[in-house]
Amino acid sequence: MRIFLGSKGQSIVEITLITPLLMVALYVPVDFGMMLFTGHLTQNAVRDGARTAATTDLLDDALATTLASQFNPNVPQRLASKQVTVNYYANGAANCAQSVEVIATGTYNFFWYRLIGLLRLTPPSPITITRTTKMRYEHQPDTNTGNCATVTATGHS
């Protein structure tokens, strides 16, 4: 019995020392998972934006800017300083295959991964997530197969 009486506070000290390590070990994978999920949601938003832009009747600078500002709320809120760009490729040869490109860019700031700073390790810097989707413009002949080199409409949000 004397052996157990001398170690009353041992379990509290052990749990106090292990808890920060356990928290970091559990939350760092969650943070990486959230980053991957944010990238996936960004790709879905860009794909939906490109699908919508590819079906518009006439795309010009004003409409491209309007579409970019409409797509911006679809990009996840977890991304800081997010920006959406809509490009329309149309000039070139007579058989130019017109296309619409939507690009979303933002910065993902790790939250839980910064806890490794408690262990005197260097926390990671934010990661830039960029997703792009390019789709064929719907309102053109099926025979258009050449490359278009010039961007005629670009919109930013």
C-alpha positions as CSV (number, residue, x, y, z in Angstrom):
1,M,0.0,0.0,0.0
2,R,2.9,2.4,0.7
3,I,3.9,2.2,-3.0
4,F,0.6,3.6,-4.2
5,L,0.3,6.3,-1.5
6,G,3.5,8.0,-2.7
7,S,2.3,8.5,-6.3
8,K,-1.0,10.5,-5.8
9,G,-0.2,13.3,-8.3
10,Q,1.7,11.1,-10.9
11,S,-1.3,10.6,-13.2
12,I,-2.1,14.4,-13.2
13,V,1.5,15.2,-14.2
14,E,1.5,12.5,-16.9
15,I,-1.8,13.8,-18.5
16,T,-0.5,17.4,-18.3
17,L,2.7,16.4,-20.2
18,I,0.9,14.2,-22.8
19,T,-2.1,16.4,-23.6
20,P,-0.3,19.0,-25.8
21,L,1.4,16.3,-27.8
22,L,-1.9,14.4,-28.2
23,M,-3.7,17.5,-29.3
24,V,-1.0,18.2,-32.0
25,A,-1.0,14.6,-33.1
26,L,-4.8,14.7,-33.5
27,Y,-5.4,18.1,-35.0
28,V,-2.6,18.3,-37.5
29,P,-4.1,15.6,-39.7
30,V,-7.5,17.3,-39.3
31,D,-6.0,20.6,-40.6
32,F,-4.4,18.9,-43.6
33,G,-7.7,17.2,-44.3
34,M,-9.5,20.6,-44.1
35,M,-6.9,22.0,-46.6
36,L,-7.5,19.2,-49.0
37,F,-11.3,19.6,-48.6
38,T,-11.0,23.3,-49.3
39,G,-9.1,22.6,-52.5
40,H,-11.8,20.1,-53.5
41,L,-14.6,22.7,-52.9
42,T,-12.6,25.3,-54.8
43,Q,-12.3,22.9,-57.8
44,N,-16.1,22.3,-57.7
45,A,-16.8,26.1,-57.6
46,V,-14.4,26.7,-60.6
47,R,-16.0,23.8,-62.5
48,D,-19.5,25.2,-62.0
49,G,-18.3,28.7,-62.9
50,A,-16.7,27.5,-66.1
51,R,-19.9,25.5,-67.0
52,T,-22.0,28.6,-66.5
53,A,-19.6,30.9,-68.4
54,A,-19.4,28.4,-71.3
55,T,-23.2,28.6,-71.8
56,T,-23.5,32.4,-71.9
57,D,-24.5,34.0,-75.2
58,L,-21.9,36.7,-75.7
59,L,-19.0,37.0,-73.4
60,D,-17.2,40.4,-73.2
61,D,-15.1,42.2,-70.5
62,A,-18.1,43.5,-68.6
63,L,-19.9,40.1,-68.5
64,A,-16.6,38.3,-67.6
65,T,-16.2,40.7,-64.6
66,T,-19.8,40.1,-63.6
67,L,-19.5,36.4,-63.8
68,A,-16.2,36.5,-61.8
69,S,-17.9,38.4,-59.0
70,Q,-20.9,36.0,-59.1
71,F,-18.5,33.0,-58.8
72,N,-16.5,34.5,-55.9
73,P,-19.0,33.6,-53.1
74,N,-18.9,30.0,-54.3
75,V,-15.2,29.7,-53.4
76,P,-14.9,28.5,-49.8
77,Q,-14.7,31.1,-47.1
78,R,-11.7,29.3,-45.6
79,L,-9.5,30.8,-48.3
80,A,-8.1,34.2,-47.5
81,S,-7.6,36.9,-50.2
82,K,-9.5,34.8,-52.7
83,Q,-9.7,35.9,-56.3
84,V,-11.7,34.6,-59.3
85,T,-10.7,35.3,-62.9
86,V,-12.7,34.5,-66.0
87,N,-10.9,34.3,-69.4
88,Y,-12.4,33.9,-72.8
89,Y,-10.2,32.6,-75.6
90,A,-11.8,33.5,-79.0
91,N,-9.4,35.2,-81.4
92,G,-7.2,33.4,-83.8
93,A,-7.8,31.3,-86.9
94,A,-11.2,30.9,-88.5
95,N,-11.5,27.5,-87.0
96,C,-10.5,28.6,-83.6
97,A,-11.8,26.4,-80.8
98,Q,-13.2,29.0,-78.4
99,S,-13.0,28.2,-74.7
100,V,-13.7,29.7,-71.3
101,E,-11.3,29.4,-68.4
102,V,-12.1,30.1,-64.8
103,I,-9.3,30.4,-62.3
104,A,-9.7,30.7,-58.5
105,T,-6.8,31.5,-56.2
106,G,-6.7,31.9,-52.4
107,T,-4.5,31.4,-49.4
108,Y,-5.2,28.7,-46.9
109,N,-4.0,29.5,-43.4
110,F,-3.3,26.5,-41.2
111,F,-4.9,26.8,-37.8
112,W,-4.2,23.6,-35.8
113,Y,-0.9,22.9,-37.4
114,R,0.4,26.1,-35.8
115,L,0.2,24.3,-32.5
116,I,3.5,22.8,-33.2
117,G,4.9,26.2,-32.3
118,L,4.2,25.2,-28.7
119,L,6.8,22.6,-29.2
120,R,9.3,25.2,-30.4
121,L,9.1,23.9,-34.0
122,T,8.5,26.2,-36.9
123,P,4.9,26.3,-38.0
124,P,4.2,26.1,-41.7
125,S,3.5,29.2,-43.8
126,P,0.1,29.6,-45.5
127,I,-0.4,27.6,-48.7
128,T,-1.8,29.1,-51.9
129,I,-4.5,27.0,-53.5
130,T,-5.1,27.6,-57.2
131,R,-7.7,25.7,-59.3
132,T,-8.4,26.1,-63.0
133,T,-11.0,24.7,-65.3
134,K,-11.1,25.3,-69.1
135,M,-14.2,24.4,-71.0
136,R,-15.2,24.6,-74.7
137,Y,-17.5,27.6,-75.4
138,E,-20.9,26.2,-76.3
139,H,-21.9,28.7,-79.0
140,Q,-19.6,27.8,-81.8
141,P,-19.5,25.4,-84.7
142,D,-18.4,21.8,-84.0
143,T,-15.8,22.1,-86.7
144,N,-13.7,24.6,-84.7
145,T,-10.6,22.7,-83.6
146,G,-7.6,25.1,-83.8
147,N,-6.0,26.9,-81.0
148,C,-6.9,30.4,-79.9
149,A,-4.1,32.5,-78.7
150,T,-5.7,35.7,-77.7
151,V,-7.8,36.5,-74.6
152,T,-10.6,38.8,-75.6
153,A,-12.4,39.1,-72.2
154,T,-10.9,38.9,-68.8
155,G,-12.8,39.6,-65.6
156,H,-11.5,39.7,-62.0
157,S,-13.3,39.8,-58.7
